[in-house]
Each structure stands twice: as C-alpha cells, then as structure tokens.
Amino acid sequence: MGLLGAQYRLIEEYSKYLNYAVYAAIAATIAWLSVRAYRRQRERAGQNGR
C-alpha cells in the first residue's frame, strides 16, 4: 500500500475536524476585519461631523 493507505480512514476522520477549524478561523477573520472596518468608518464619520 501507499504511504497513507493503511491509515487513510484515520486521517480522513481527523481531516473533518481540521476542515471545521479552518472554516471557523476564516469566519472569525472575516468577522474581525468587518468589525474593524465598521469601527474605522464610524470614527471617520465622527471626525467629519465636528
């Protein structure tokens, strides 16, 4: 068998959780960037009104 042939099922099982972790990290990054952009926009709008 190949390099991962015998352990493929085990790796496949853990890769599901790794995929979820990657998706969660991507979602958290997008949320963080969105909040950051929103706050910067609010700060700029507040400075223009003074």
Secondary structure as a PSIPRED ss2 file (coil, helix, strand):
# PSIPRED VFORMAT (PSIPRED V4.0)

   1 M C   1.000  0.000  0.000
   2 G C   1.000  0.000  0.000
   3 L C   1.000  0.000  0.000
   4 L C   1.000  0.000  0.000
   5 G C   1.000  0.000  0.000
   6 A C   1.000  0.000  0.000
   7 Q C   1.000  0.000  0.000
   8 Y H   0.000  1.000  0.000
   9 R H   0.000  1.000  0.000
  10 L H   0.000  1.000  0.000
  11 I H   0.000  1.000  0.000
  12 E H   0.000  1.000  0.000
  13 E H   0.000  1.000  0.000
  14 Y H   0.000  1.000  0.000
  15 S H   0.000  1.000  0.000
  16 K H   0.000  1.000  0.000
  17 Y H   0.000  1.000  0.000
  18 L H   0.000  1.000  0.000
  19 N H   0.000  1.000  0.000
  20 Y H   0.000  1.000  0.000
  21 A H   0.000  1.000  0.000
  22 V H   0.000  1.000  0.000
  23 Y H   0.000  1.000  0.000
  24 A H   0.000  1.000  0.000
  25 A H   0.000  1.000  0.000
  26 I H   0.000  1.000  0.000
  27 A H   0.000  1.000  0.000
  28 A H   0.000  1.000  0.000
  29 T H   0.000  1.000  0.000
  30 I H   0.000  1.000  0.000
  31 A H   0.000  1.000  0.000
  32 W H   0.000  1.000  0.000
  33 L H   0.000  1.000  0.000
  34 S H   0.000  1.000  0.000
  35 V H   0.000  1.000  0.000
  36 R H   0.000  1.000  0.000
  37 A H   0.000  1.000  0.000
  38 Y H   0.000  1.000  0.000
  39 R H   0.000  1.000  0.000
  40 R H   0.000  1.000  0.000
  41 Q H   0.000  1.000  0.000
  42 R H   0.000  1.000  0.000
  43 E H   0.000  1.000  0.000
  44 R H   0.000  1.000  0.000
  45 A H   0.000  1.000  0.000
  46 G H   0.000  1.000  0.000
  47 Q H   0.000  1.000  0.000
  48 N H   0.000  1.000  0.000
  49 G C   1.000  0.000  0.000
  50 R C   1.000  0.000  0.000
